[in-house]
Amino acid sequence: MALRLARARRWAMLAILGLVVLALFGFGFIWLTPYWIDLVRPAPMPPAVDERDFGDRVLYISPHPDDESLGGGGLIQRLVAQGKQVFVVFMTVGDGYRRAAEEAFHVFPARPADLRRLGALRHGEALAALGRLGVPAENVVFFGFPDGGLSPMWEAHWSDDDPVRGPNGATRVPYPFAYQSDRPYSGSAAVAELEAVLKQFQPTDVIYPDPFDQHPDHLATSAFVVYTLAKLQQDVREWTYLVHRGDYPVPWTYEPKWFLLPPGPLVAVGVHWLAFPLRGEEEAGKYAAISQHVSQVRTIGPFLRAFVRRNDLFGRIDTPVLRSVAGFDPMGAARSGAAAGAPREHTWSFIGSGGSGNRAEPAPLAPYTVVLDAVGDTLQREWEGSADLRAVASVRSGGRWYIGIQTRRRIDSAVSYELHLRLFQKVGVRRVDLAVRGGVPTVLPGSAPSDAIPPGVMIRGDVLWLSFPDAWLADTGSWMVEVQTRVAGHQVDSSPWRIIRLSPK
């Protein structure tokens, strides 16, 4: 009898637990359904672009072998057929994908030597794919930088004396077929090679990863290209392409009669999306090129084939110009009454927000916006609204240079707001990296000296303003900006790296 009661209780507890799990699942499904619907809802069909919009010498920059076929396989065929020169640069040879190495060589786990074998294999696959697209091997360059290591190279390992160690076990380019074998895995080396290629090819157009791509290697490639073009002041048409986002393409299946459409969250963030319609034979050629990447088709085939649609998709990004106005002083209230040399903080609330504080109105953010970011485009950002970036603004006034950061919810002292600047000056590039938490700015490693700390920080509702000496811009022609947010040391969001000019071209 006691045994039966124990069993009955056990089954009752399991039943209750099951009901709780079902209830939580149902609640989560109901709560998340609007989020997912909004996330995967693509934009309307963008305007069309054709081969006449491209010049005679087009440089396509690809983070890994296969990105050339996924992002521009149809366009490349058309350009070649029209007699235009197409050059392709691979930043890496895709030698960090352990699962692909394990599948290709039947080893587990994949060792660094296996990953280097994978790099050589993917080098051959890339040449075969581009051969299908009509690009000769002499127009293809492989830098051989580390797959999975481009972001550390861009952010932290800039010096040749402090290279990244790649998943392949190397700190220098190990491939004899590379553009420059034995080159250190460093940010400065990547810029030097991009400079050399741009000077050698003299392209009319450069196509590179969109800054809203979510793959770290793609983001870093985009930043390296934007940086190098600004440094060289080379006058080219710039185009972007998208590969890695959770909401692109929709769905991740082979749908050749469908269109590639931009993700809904990226409709109003400053990217002008353009569709390049493909002919039937170009669509078939794109499929054939993707199929040459056998090591990748074996592991992520459905995702790769999802890019075979009735068009290629490209973006054009406007370059904003820094505005100068009179009477803009959002820091005034923050400076008043603060001790000389001490960090200043002043918390304001938006009128109508329900908070208390100084009711003085600083100039609105919108007229000075230079970067827009998608909001609520991941679950973590949806949850951490104070770390979900909405916009970056900038303006010059009264001998000061102001940069504003806006988030979806109020600025929070638990969030670290990082500002990363690259100032292209007459002699060299000045690097400034700051973090603001609780209204207190600090200089991050790798930045300019301590004079980079701004003399004032103002926080008002969902906007944080920083102020710098206007003299910093005296010898500056343009500058790059990125903002990151971190909670407990973990990155939540980042704005796209964007160039801002001080005067129109």
C-alpha positions as CSV (number, residue, x, y, z in Angstrom):
1,M,0.0,0.0,0.0
2,A,2.8,2.4,1.0
3,L,4.6,1.6,-2.3
4,R,1.4,2.4,-4.3
5,L,1.0,5.7,-2.5
6,A,4.6,6.6,-3.2
7,R,4.2,5.8,-6.9
8,A,1.0,7.8,-7.0
9,R,2.7,10.8,-5.4
10,R,5.6,10.5,-7.9
11,W,3.2,10.4,-10.9
12,A,1.2,13.4,-9.5
13,M,4.4,15.4,-9.0
14,L,5.5,14.5,-12.6
15,A,2.0,15.5,-13.9
16,I,2.2,18.9,-12.0
17,L,5.7,19.5,-13.3
18,G,4.6,18.7,-16.8
19,L,1.7,21.2,-16.5
20,V,4.0,23.9,-15.2
21,V,6.4,23.3,-18.1
22,L,3.5,23.5,-20.6
23,A,2.2,26.6,-18.9
24,L,5.6,28.3,-19.1
25,F,6.1,27.2,-22.7
26,G,2.6,28.6,-23.6
27,F,3.3,31.8,-21.8
28,G,6.7,32.2,-23.5
29,F,5.2,31.4,-26.9
30,I,2.4,34.0,-26.4
31,W,4.9,36.6,-25.1
32,L,7.5,36.0,-27.8
33,T,5.2,35.6,-30.8
34,P,5.0,39.3,-31.5
35,Y,8.8,39.6,-31.2
36,W,9.5,36.7,-33.6
37,I,6.9,37.9,-36.1
38,D,8.4,41.4,-36.1
39,L,11.9,40.0,-36.3
40,V,11.4,37.7,-39.3
41,R,9.1,40.0,-41.2
42,P,11.1,41.1,-44.2
43,A,10.9,44.5,-45.8
44,P,9.1,45.3,-49.1
45,M,10.9,44.7,-52.4
46,P,13.7,47.4,-52.6
47,P,14.4,49.4,-55.8
48,A,16.3,47.6,-58.6
49,V,19.9,48.2,-59.6
50,D,21.7,46.8,-62.6
51,E,25.2,46.4,-64.0
52,R,25.2,49.9,-65.5
53,D,25.4,51.2,-61.9
54,F,28.8,49.6,-61.4
55,G,32.1,50.8,-62.9
56,D,34.6,48.9,-64.9
57,R,36.8,47.6,-62.1
58,V,34.9,46.1,-59.2
59,L,36.6,44.8,-56.0
60,Y,34.6,42.3,-53.9
61,I,36.0,41.7,-50.4
62,S,34.9,38.5,-48.7
63,P,35.7,37.4,-45.1
64,H,35.6,33.7,-46.0
65,P,35.4,31.5,-49.0
66,D,31.7,31.1,-49.9
67,D,30.7,34.7,-49.0
68,E,31.6,35.8,-52.6
69,S,29.0,33.4,-54.0
70,L,26.4,34.0,-51.3
71,G,26.4,37.8,-51.4
72,G,27.2,38.5,-55.1
73,G,27.2,35.3,-57.2
74,G,24.7,36.7,-59.6
75,L,26.2,40.2,-59.9
76,I,29.7,38.8,-60.5
77,Q,28.6,36.7,-63.4
78,R,26.8,39.7,-65.0
79,L,29.8,42.0,-64.6
80,V,32.2,39.5,-66.1
81,A,29.8,38.9,-69.0
82,Q,29.7,42.7,-69.7
83,G,33.5,42.7,-69.9
84,K,34.1,44.4,-66.6
85,Q,37.1,43.5,-64.4
86,V,36.2,41.7,-61.1
87,F,38.7,41.2,-58.4
88,V,38.1,39.2,-55.2
89,V,39.9,39.4,-51.9
90,F,39.5,36.8,-49.2
91,M,40.4,38.1,-45.7
92,T,40.6,34.5,-44.4
93,V,40.6,31.0,-45.9
94,G,37.9,29.8,-43.5
95,D,40.3,27.7,-41.4
96,G,38.5,28.1,-38.1
97,Y,35.4,25.9,-38.7
98,R,36.2,22.8,-36.7
99,R,33.1,20.9,-37.7
100,A,34.0,21.3,-41.4
101,A,37.5,19.9,-40.7
102,E,36.1,17.0,-38.7
103,E,33.7,16.1,-41.5
104,A,36.2,16.6,-44.3
105,F,39.1,14.6,-42.7
106,H,37.1,12.2,-40.5
107,V,39.0,13.4,-37.3
108,F,37.7,14.3,-33.9
109,P,38.6,16.7,-32.4
110,A,40.1,18.8,-35.2
111,R,43.6,19.9,-34.3
112,P,45.3,23.0,-35.5
113,A,47.1,21.0,-38.3
114,D,43.7,19.8,-39.5
115,L,42.4,23.4,-39.6
116,R,45.4,24.4,-41.7
117,R,44.5,21.5,-44.1
118,L,41.0,22.9,-44.1
119,G,42.4,26.3,-45.1
120,A,44.2,24.8,-48.1
121,L,41.0,22.8,-49.0
122,R,38.8,25.9,-48.9
123,H,41.4,27.9,-51.0
124,G,40.8,25.3,-53.8
125,E,37.0,25.5,-53.3
126,A,37.0,29.2,-53.6
127,L,39.0,29.2,-56.8
128,A,36.6,26.6,-58.3
129,A,33.6,28.6,-57.3
130,L,34.9,31.8,-58.8
131,G,35.8,29.9,-61.9
132,R,32.1,29.0,-62.2
133,L,31.4,32.7,-61.9
134,G,33.9,33.6,-64.6
135,V,36.6,35.2,-62.4
136,P,40.2,34.0,-63.3
137,A,42.6,32.9,-60.6
138,E,44.9,35.8,-61.3
139,N,42.1,38.2,-60.1
140,V,41.8,36.4,-56.8
141,V,43.8,37.2,-53.6
142,F,43.9,35.3,-50.3
143,F,45.3,37.3,-47.3
144,G,45.2,34.2,-45.0
145,F,44.3,36.0,-41.8
146,P,42.7,33.8,-39.0
147,D,39.1,32.7,-39.4
148,G,37.5,33.8,-36.1
149,G,40.4,36.2,-35.4
150,L,39.5,39.3,-37.5
151,S,37.6,40.9,-34.6
152,P,40.4,40.6,-32.1
153,M,42.8,42.0,-34.8
154,W,40.6,45.0,-35.3
155,E,39.8,45.7,-31.6
156,A,42.9,44.8,-29.6
157,H,45.8,43.2,-31.6
158,W,46.7,46.1,-33.8
159,S,50.5,45.9,-33.5
160,D,52.6,43.4,-35.4
161,D,54.4,42.7,-32.1
162,D,51.1,41.5,-30.5
163,P,49.5,39.2,-33.1
164,V,46.4,37.1,-32.6
165,R,46.8,33.3,-32.3
166,G,44.3,31.8,-34.7
167,P,42.3,28.5,-34.2
168,N,44.8,27.1,-36.7
169,G,47.6,27.5,-34.0
170,A,49.4,30.2,-36.0
171,T,50.2,33.8,-35.3
172,R,51.4,34.5,-38.8
173,V,50.0,33.6,-42.2
174,P,51.1,30.0,-42.8
175,Y,50.0,29.5,-46.4
176,P,52.4,29.7,-49.4
177,F,49.5,30.8,-51.7
178,A,48.7,33.8,-49.6
179,Y,49.2,37.4,-50.8
180,Q,52.0,37.8,-48.3
181,S,52.9,34.6,-46.5
182,D,54.3,34.9,-42.9
183,R,52.5,38.3,-42.4
184,P,51.6,38.7,-38.7
185,Y,48.0,38.3,-37.6
186,S,47.6,42.0,-36.6
187,G,45.2,44.8,-37.4
188,S,48.0,47.0,-38.9
189,A,48.9,44.1,-41.3
190,A,45.3,43.8,-42.5
191,V,45.2,47.5,-43.2
192,A,48.5,47.4,-45.0
193,E,47.4,44.5,-47.3
194,L,44.1,46.2,-48.1
195,E,46.0,49.4,-48.9
196,A,48.3,47.5,-51.2
197,V,45.4,45.8,-53.0
198,L,43.4,49.0,-53.4
199,K,46.4,50.8,-54.8
200,Q,47.1,47.9,-57.1
201,F,43.6,47.3,-58.5
202,Q,42.4,50.9,-58.5
203,P,38.8,49.8,-58.3
204,T,35.8,52.0,-59.3
205,D,33.6,50.1,-56.9
206,V,34.2,48.2,-53.6
207,I,31.7,45.6,-52.3
208,Y,32.2,44.5,-48.7
209,P,30.1,43.1,-45.7
210,D,27.3,45.2,-44.4
211,P,28.0,46.7,-41.0
212,F,24.7,45.2,-39.7
213,D,26.0,41.6,-40.4
214,Q,26.1,39.8,-37.0
215,H,29.2,37.6,-37.7
216,P,32.3,39.0,-35.9
217,D,34.5,38.4,-38.9
218,H,32.1,40.2,-41.2
219,L,31.8,43.1,-38.9
220,A,35.6,43.4,-38.6
221,T,36.0,43.1,-42.4
222,S,33.5,45.9,-42.9
223,A,35.4,48.1,-40.3
224,F,38.8,47.3,-41.9
225,V,37.6,48.3,-45.3
226,V,35.9,51.5,-44.2
227,Y,39.0,52.4,-42.2
228,T,41.3,51.8,-45.1
229,L,39.2,53.7,-47.7
230,A,39.0,56.7,-45.3
231,K,42.8,56.5,-44.7
232,L,43.6,56.5,-48.4
233,Q,40.8,59.0,-49.2
234,Q,40.2,56.8,-52.3
235,D,37.1,57.9,-54.3
236,V,35.1,54.7,-55.0
237,R,31.5,53.7,-55.0
238,E,30.8,51.6,-51.9
239,W,28.3,48.7,-51.8
240,T,27.5,46.3,-48.9
241,Y,26.1,42.8,-48.8
242,L,24.5,40.8,-45.9
243,V,25.1,37.2,-45.1
244,H,24.8,36.4,-41.3
245,R,21.7,37.5,-39.4
246,G,19.2,35.4,-37.6
247,D,16.5,37.0,-39.7
248,Y,18.1,36.7,-43.1
249,P,17.5,35.1,-45.5
250,V,13.9,34.0,-44.6
251,P,13.5,31.0,-44.6
252,W,16.9,29.1,-44.5
253,T,15.8,26.8,-47.2
254,Y,16.3,26.6,-51.0
255,E,13.5,28.7,-52.5
256,P,14.7,29.7,-56.0
257,K,11.4,31.5,-56.9
258,W,11.5,33.8,-53.9
259,F,13.4,37.1,-53.5
260,L,16.2,38.1,-51.1
261,L,14.6,40.9,-49.0
262,P,16.3,43.0,-46.3
263,P,15.3,42.1,-42.7
264,G,12.5,44.2,-41.3
265,P,14.7,45.7,-38.4
266,L,17.1,47.1,-41.0
267,V,14.6,49.1,-43.1
268,A,15.1,52.5,-41.4
269,V,18.7,52.4,-40.2
270,G,20.4,54.4,-42.9
271,V,21.0,51.6,-45.4
272,H,19.5,52.1,-48.9
273,W,18.7,48.5,-50.0
274,L,18.8,47.6,-53.7
275,A,17.9,44.4,-55.5
276,F,19.9,43.1,-58.4
277,P,17.5,40.9,-60.4
278,L,19.0,37.7,-61.7
279,R,18.4,35.9,-65.0
280,G,17.7,32.2,-64.9
281,E,21.2,31.2,-66.0
282,E,22.7,33.5,-63.4
283,E,20.6,31.9,-60.7
284,A,21.8,28.5,-61.9
285,G,25.4,29.7,-62.0
286,K,25.1,31.0,-58.4
287,Y,23.9,27.6,-57.3
288,A,26.7,25.9,-59.1
289,A,29.3,28.2,-57.5
290,I,27.9,27.6,-54.0
291,S,28.1,23.8,-54.7
292,Q,31.8,24.1,-55.2
293,H,32.2,24.9,-51.5
294,V,31.8,21.2,-50.7
295,S,33.2,21.4,-47.1
296,Q,30.5,24.0,-46.3
297,V,27.6,22.4,-48.2
298,R,28.3,19.2,-46.2
299,T,27.6,21.0,-42.9
300,I,25.4,24.0,-43.6
301,G,23.9,23.2,-47.1
302,P,20.3,24.5,-46.5
303,F,21.6,27.8,-45.3
304,L,23.9,28.3,-48.2
305,R,21.3,27.4,-50.8
306,A,18.8,29.8,-49.2
307,F,20.8,32.6,-51.0
308,V,19.9,31.2,-54.4
309,R,16.9,33.5,-55.1
310,R,15.7,35.7,-57.9
311,N,18.0,38.6,-56.9
312,D,21.2,39.5,-55.1
313,L,20.8,42.2,-52.4
314,F,23.1,45.1,-51.8
315,G,23.2,48.2,-49.7
316,R,24.4,51.8,-50.1
317,I,25.1,53.8,-47.0
318,D,25.1,57.6,-46.8
319,T,28.1,59.3,-45.2
320,P,26.8,62.0,-42.8
321,V,28.5,65.4,-42.4
322,L,29.1,66.8,-39.0
323,R,26.9,69.8,-38.3
324,S,28.1,73.0,-36.7
325,V,25.5,75.2,-34.8
326,A,25.5,78.1,-32.4
327,G,24.2,77.9,-28.8
328,F,24.3,74.1,-28.4
329,D,25.5,73.4,-24.8
330,P,24.0,70.2,-23.3
331,M,26.9,70.1,-20.8
332,G,26.2,73.4,-19.2
333,A,24.1,72.1,-16.4
334,A,26.5,69.3,-15.8
335,R,29.5,71.6,-15.4
336,S,27.8,74.1,-13.1
337,G,28.8,73.5,-9.5
338,A,31.1,70.6,-10.2
339,A,34.6,70.6,-8.6
340,A,37.4,71.4,-11.0
341,G,39.0,68.3,-12.5
342,A,36.3,65.9,-11.0
343,P,34.1,63.7,-13.2
344,R,30.9,65.5,-13.8
345,E,27.5,63.8,-14.0
346,H,24.1,65.3,-14.2
347,T,21.0,63.2,-14.6
348,W,18.0,64.7,-16.3
349,S,14.7,63.2,-17.3
350,F,12.7,63.7,-20.4
351,I,9.7,65.9,-20.0
352,G,6.7,63.6,-19.6
353,S,8.8,60.7,-18.6
354,G,7.6,60.7,-15.1
355,G,11.0,61.4,-13.6
356,S,12.3,64.4,-11.7
357,G,15.2,66.6,-12.4
358,N,16.3,69.7,-14.3
359,R,13.7,70.7,-16.8
360,A,16.1,72.7,-19.1
361,E,15.9,71.4,-22.6
362,P,19.2,70.5,-24.4
363,A,19.1,70.6,-28.2
364,P,17.1,67.5,-29.5
365,L,19.0,64.5,-30.7
366,A,17.4,63.9,-34.0
367,P,18.8,66.8,-36.0
368,Y,22.3,65.7,-35.2
369,T,21.9,61.9,-35.7
370,V,24.9,60.4,-37.6
371,V,24.2,56.6,-36.9
372,L,21.0,54.7,-36.5
373,D,20.8,51.2,-35.1
374,A,18.2,48.5,-35.1
375,V,16.4,48.1,-31.8
376,G,15.0,44.9,-30.2
377,D,16.6,42.7,-32.8
378,T,17.8,40.1,-30.4
379,L,16.2,38.6,-27.3
380,Q,18.9,40.0,-25.0
381,R,18.6,43.5,-26.4
382,E,14.8,43.2,-26.1
383,W,15.3,42.4,-22.4
384,E,18.2,44.8,-21.7
385,G,16.5,48.0,-23.1
386,S,19.0,50.3,-21.5
387,A,21.8,48.5,-23.4
388,D,19.8,48.4,-26.7
389,L,21.3,51.2,-28.9
390,R,19.0,53.4,-30.9
391,A,21.2,56.2,-32.3
392,V,24.5,58.1,-32.2
393,A,24.5,61.9,-32.7
394,S,27.2,64.5,-33.0
395,V,27.5,68.3,-33.3
396,R,30.1,71.1,-33.0
397,S,29.3,74.2,-31.1
398,G,31.0,76.9,-29.0
399,G,34.5,75.4,-29.3
400,R,33.2,71.9,-28.2
401,W,32.6,68.7,-30.1
402,Y,29.6,66.7,-28.7
403,I,28.7,63.0,-29.2
404,G,25.4,61.7,-28.0
405,I,24.4,58.1,-27.4
406,Q,20.7,57.1,-27.3
407,T,19.2,53.8,-26.1
408,R,15.8,52.3,-26.2
409,R,15.3,52.8,-22.5
410,R,16.8,55.1,-19.9
411,I,20.6,55.2,-19.4
412,D,21.4,52.7,-16.6
413,S,24.4,52.9,-14.2
414,A,24.7,49.1,-14.5
415,V,25.5,49.4,-18.2
416,S,28.9,50.3,-19.5
417,Y,28.7,52.6,-22.6
418,E,31.8,52.4,-24.8
419,L,32.7,55.0,-27.4
420,H,35.3,54.1,-30.0
421,L,36.7,56.8,-32.3
422,R,39.2,56.8,-35.1
423,L,40.2,60.3,-36.2
424,F,41.8,60.5,-39.7
425,Q,44.3,63.4,-39.3
426,K,46.8,64.9,-41.6
427,V,49.5,62.8,-40.0
428,G,48.3,59.4,-38.9
429,V,45.1,58.1,-37.2
430,R,44.2,59.0,-33.6
431,R,42.5,56.3,-31.6
432,V,40.2,57.1,-28.8
433,D,38.4,54.4,-26.7
434,L,36.3,55.4,-23.7
435,A,33.8,53.7,-21.4
436,V,31.2,55.5,-19.3
437,R,29.5,53.8,-16.4
438,G,27.5,55.6,-13.8
439,G,28.4,58.9,-15.4
440,V,32.1,58.4,-14.9
441,P,34.3,58.2,-18.0
442,T,37.5,56.0,-18.2
443,V,40.1,55.5,-20.9
444,L,40.2,52.0,-22.3
445,P,43.5,50.1,-23.2
446,G,44.9,51.0,-26.6
447,S,43.4,54.5,-26.6
448,A,45.1,57.9,-26.8
449,P,46.6,59.3,-23.6
450,S,44.5,60.4,-20.6
451,D,43.6,63.7,-22.1
452,A,41.0,61.7,-24.0
453,I,38.7,61.8,-21.0
454,P,36.0,64.3,-21.8
455,P,35.5,67.1,-19.3
456,G,31.8,66.5,-19.0
457,V,29.2,63.8,-19.2
458,M,25.5,64.5,-19.2
459,I,22.8,61.8,-18.8
460,R,19.2,62.7,-19.5
461,G,16.6,59.9,-19.8
462,D,17.7,57.7,-22.6
463,V,20.5,60.0,-23.9
464,L,24.1,60.3,-22.8
465,W,26.2,63.2,-24.1
466,L,30.0,63.5,-24.1
467,S,32.1,66.6,-24.9
468,F,35.5,66.9,-26.4
469,P,37.8,69.8,-27.3
470,D,36.9,71.1,-30.8
471,A,40.6,71.4,-31.4
472,W,40.8,67.7,-31.8
473,L,39.1,68.1,-35.2
474,A,41.5,70.8,-36.4
475,D,43.6,68.4,-38.5
476,T,40.9,65.9,-39.1
477,G,39.2,65.3,-42.4
478,S,36.8,62.5,-41.3
479,W,36.3,60.1,-38.3
480,M,34.9,56.7,-37.6
481,V,32.6,56.0,-34.7
482,E,31.2,52.9,-33.0
483,V,29.4,52.5,-29.7
484,Q,29.2,49.3,-27.7
485,T,27.1,48.5,-24.6
486,R,28.1,45.9,-22.0
487,V,26.4,44.4,-18.9
488,A,28.6,42.5,-16.4
489,G,31.4,42.6,-19.0
490,H,29.4,41.0,-21.7
491,Q,28.6,42.9,-24.9
492,V,24.9,43.4,-25.5
493,D,24.9,45.7,-28.5
494,S,27.1,47.6,-30.9
495,S,26.4,50.3,-33.5
496,P,27.8,49.9,-37.0
497,W,31.2,51.5,-37.6
498,R,30.4,54.6,-39.6
499,I,32.4,57.4,-41.3
500,I,31.5,61.0,-40.6
501,R,32.9,63.8,-42.7
502,L,33.7,67.2,-41.4
503,S,32.7,68.8,-44.7
504,P,30.8,67.6,-47.9
505,K,32.9,66.1,-50.7
